[in-house]
Amino acid sequence: MASKYQAPRGTFDVLPEDARARARVEAAASGIFARAGYGRIATPAFEDTELFERGVGRSTDIVRKEMFTFEDKGGRSITLRPEGTAPICRAYLERGMQKLAQPVKLAYSGPFFRHERPQAGRYRQFHQVGAEAIGSDLPLADAESIGLLADLLTELGVPGVELRLGSLGSLQARRAYMEELKAHLHANEGELSEDVRERIDVNPLRAFDSDHEGTRGVMEGAPRMVERLEGEDADHFAEVRALLETAGVQYSIDPTLVRGLDYYTRTIFSFVCDRLGAQSEIGGGGRYDGLIEQLGGPPTPAVGWAAGIERILLALGEETEAPPPRTVFISHDAGSGEAGRTAVALAGELRRAGLATELDLAGRSVKGQFKHANRIGADLVVILEEDGTLQLRDMQSGEQDAVESSDLVTEIGRRRS
Ligand code: AMP
């Protein structure tokens, strides 16, 4: 019977058959973070709403329409975190991390929440892995950060990935450029979509993202920030590019690249994947030299990224990896009484020795237990005979031998080698 309850719109359950692929992504990310000296951080799933208003930016789509915001019982405005960078910067300041050796390198993984229109690759609760290096303005930090995500996608074997790179310049340069861009948009207001027109003065960069034909036409003639970079901004970007080239990380410059968060300065980047549909971005990030100051801290340069775990899984497609081989205990009296106690004790021993081992927990007949062992792909079964002796049977060949309980671990190891 179908359940009368359904998971909320835009959410999903991770079922055991999906969990293995997901765990592989998490494990690959953990290895990459650990080897690069990034410590793990976990921040709360919700924060004061103002953190995101200030940190992500009031003019962004995220803050304007995508946040899950509610009032708690104390009348405070709370928001389920839509992204990880602002909370990590909050933690950096609150926990006095500016006193540590800089940069502070932090990595995370967990659920995030955005009230978006659900579609393939876009959910209301999704999961990200991400990394932040806070307290360095060196191009080296940008290149290393980008390299970590490139390594993760390569190690996982995500096909069809491309890296797009841009630069927004420093906060001051970005501000000057924005004025120029606004002037261009105002001069062509008539051809813009309503949404873009309404936001010329709040968030002109978003116009680069528009699908609207008229807007696209106007944007073709728009000034481009990467072409306006000067002085230290130009040098910084050139150095990031040189470092990526030395590291063999392929990229293309995308002068129209913008990101959905207000806090970026200088380097921005996006990894897209041609196996994904409309939601083609697998992960991205950039430098956010103004964010910590925006949150009330001292000026602190920083760079980081986040990648969507569901997008990585979608790009990887169906996982064909076989489950690990496992042993199943089969006993003549459905595991009750003496045989049951022996099976529990021996299974425990095998598991402690690192072997995947299962017991019948459903009271099946011997025939039923064999059928089930086949169904779950057991390569070996241990049969507990009525007289208390054990038989080890190879399910593929049908070969079966008596075995002493004290030899079980060694015997299983020998058969699998
Ligand atoms: P952002 O925090 O917007 O820079 O997004 C970083 C990454 O998170 C994106 O590249 C996506 O892979 C993923 N992502 C963002 N929003 C969603 C969503 N609503 N559903 C699934 N993945 C998302």
Residues whose N, C-alpha, C, O or C-beta is under 5 A from the ligand:
A	BS01	AMP	E83 R114 E116 G121 R122 Y123 F126 G260 E281 I282 G283 G284 A306 A307 G308 R311
